Amino acid sequence: MRTEDVLAAIATGLWRWDTASGTVTLDAEAARLLGLPAERVELTEAAVRSRFHPVDWNEVDQIVALAVAEGTLAEARIRIMDENGRVLRTVRSRSKPVFEQDAEGPDHVLVGTLQEVAEPGPDATAAHPSITGDWRRSREAFLLDAGRALAEARSTAEVLRVAASLSMPGFSPDGLAVFGVAGDRLSIIGHHGHNPGDDGPFADMQLDTDYPAADVVRTGRAIYLPTPEEYRRRYPATWPLAQRFDRRSWAFVPLIVAGRTIGTWMAAFKHPVAFTPDERSVLTTVARMLAQALARAGEAESERELSLGLQRSMMPTLGPEIPGMTVAARYVPTGGGLQVGGDWYDMIPLPSGRFALVIGDVQGHDVRAAGLMGQLRIALRAYASEGHRPDAVLSRASRFLYGITESYGESYDGDGDDYPRFATCLYIEVDPATGGLDIARAGHPDPVIRTAEGTALIRQTSGGLPLGIEADSDYPTTRLVLEPGETMMICTDGLIETGGHDMGSGWTRLRPVLEEETGDNLEKLADALVQAVHGPSSHHTVGPLADRREDDIAVLLLCRNSDVCGCGTAPGARAVPARRTAVTVAQAEPHRIAGVRGQLRELLHDWADDEQVDAAVLMVSEMVTNVLVHTDGDALLVAEATGEPGTRRLRVEVADASDDLPHKRRPGEMASSGRGLVLMEMLADRWGVDPRGEGKSIWFELYEGLDGGGGSEA
């Protein structure tokens, strides 16, 4: 009697699935079970698939793939559909892969049986939870939740915590361990359900150790040990180490990423587990998700470590303390990627005994921007250490960057990765003894001065093109004095423009922070500035912030200490210091008159009477213009506001080197000049002209809270 006849007598059919040719051969009984004529037939995979319930086909596909990977038996329940889409019957399929060698290499064929089974009635209890629809739905929900949780884990520690919290449907393990591979050694990178020290014997071992986790890494195949006897039989050398944990079943599943085994996941159970195909499928799926999560977390941690290393090397800590001055700085990266970009700051000791403050921003937020920033920073340090003045330092740095970006431009292929770059920069040479500031600016935002009484003003300075735009660029120097109690802030545009702001609205947002923190030290002020933009910051380069940034931020603060400054000494009793600004307008720079008007408005931003402010701006514009038109020299403007708010006095002087005194005239309606002294007589509370040894000074005063106009000449 033939085997097929015996199997047919018990309603069991034979089938053979050739994966290479994509054909399935059925004997007569197997064909009948699939709703086909009871005769031997060879069908395509698609034809056989059309007879299966779609959900069951996906189950079969996964189970067969698992059996092929593990070389084990594949078992599944399949609902057979008729031509009208109704369930005809339910069959159980059992199959095992058979590997065959042909001319093109090894391939596998599945050989198995089909047997009709009776569906349990409404009140029946399934023999095993793995064959019930409820268990299947529970498994799908579990895998969905597990996949989501593992995908959201951002570090190895988080991945391990998620793995420890997984509750598998019907057979949750009580002990877990994750083994990682490094060279020829296997070590535990995390475990759960064990006491401290229990991992000692398994913490580090050779890959050729007779231990299931090592065996899995060597072969790439899962190992299931359903009983202690099976464990002892297969691994007698290491069984005594596992015996003391009093477990009943073990699964050791490979962690595979991109075809490479990176470790082993162990799940141990205090209750017996048969490791049915459904259970093995769940374990294998979890192991696959766990491996991908560990790989992602490892890459992210490597990037963070590299990022922190780059930050620490590129963003130095501030130098030694400076007598009479205090310095503070912050750097906040964009976020994402390597957490480094093109912003930087530096403090450079100079041969003259002075020091230089530098802040800059290389175009871009990528690794190339960070690399160019590092090269440019080194070049600036070298030029400064040679003793060059600020204008010469920036000219040489621009030529240096132009040469680098030109080499990029010659190899530019249009993909956007190697386009020429430029950089903005602000270089300030500081004399600690006098507070003198020699400033050269290359397309960078101007510095901000907070006066001793707490008013923050943008100090406009002369500037040139960003570094690297042209081979030869000039950078004029502006000289300012940082008075005792005053603080200077220099920053990159990320501090101002983050959050959709432009330079104007961004400065409006930051100004109250600078003015409200008058009595506090620089460290607290630096934190407050960054926090005002997007939440709490960390010092310098000690790590990325949690949320993503729009632009890098670098900010540097310098305070010249005094008894009324909170930067380095106790505040004590605070008087109200004078608020002061001084500007020189050269004959060749009449365009700077607009900047002078802007600085005066900044000085009087909280003046009680807007009409007085407009009057002061008008008079200053006339006074400076007259100097440039009627003399051959430059105009020096000094403006000072003194007294308590509400009763302050504004005194403005414009000096020049000409000995010719102005004369008051009565210009006609159409006259284009001659209004300067007439305006002061009408608008100022007091005004006058003072001859000096060389040159003269024209001045006026306004008193806050008094009606301006009709002032007397003194």
Secondary structure as UniProt FT lines:
FT   HELIX           3..9
FT   TURN            10..11
FT   STRAND          12..18
FT   TURN            19..22
FT   STRAND          23..26
FT   HELIX           28..33
FT   TURN            34..35
FT   STRAND          41..44
FT   HELIX           45..49
FT   TURN            50..51
FT   HELIX           54..70
FT   STRAND          74..81
FT   TURN            83..84
FT   STRAND          87..102
FT   TURN            103..104
FT   STRAND          105..117
FT   TURN            122..123
FT   HELIX           129..131
FT   HELIX           133..152
FT   HELIX           156..165
FT   TURN            169..170
FT   STRAND          175..182
FT   TURN            183..184
FT   STRAND          185..192
FT   TURN            196..199
FT   HELIX           200..202
FT   STRAND          204..206
FT   TURN            207..208
FT   HELIX           212..219
FT   STRAND          223..225
FT   HELIX           228..234
FT   TURN            236..238
FT   HELIX           239..243
FT   TURN            244..245
FT   STRAND          249..257
FT   TURN            258..259
FT   STRAND          260..269
FT   HELIX           277..314
FT   TURN            323..324
FT   STRAND          325..332
FT   TURN            337..338
FT   STRAND          343..349
FT   TURN            351..352
FT   STRAND          355..362
FT   HELIX           367..385
FT   TURN            386..387
FT   HELIX           390..410
FT   STRAND          423..431
FT   TURN            432..435
FT   STRAND          436..443
FT   STRAND          448..450
FT   TURN            452..453
FT   STRAND          456..458
FT   STRAND          477..481
FT   TURN            484..485
FT   STRAND          487..491
FT   HELIX           493..497
FT   TURN            498..500
FT   HELIX           503..516
FT   TURN            517..519
FT   HELIX           522..534
FT   STRAND          553..560
FT   TURN            563..564
FT   TURN            566..568
FT   STRAND          579..585
FT   TURN            587..588
FT   HELIX           590..592
FT   HELIX           593..603
FT   TURN            604..606
FT   HELIX           610..630
FT   STRAND          635..642
FT   TURN            645..646
FT   STRAND          649..656
FT   TURN            669..670
FT   HELIX           676..683
FT   STRAND          686..691
FT   STRAND          696..703
FT   TURN            704..705
FT   STRAND          712..713
//
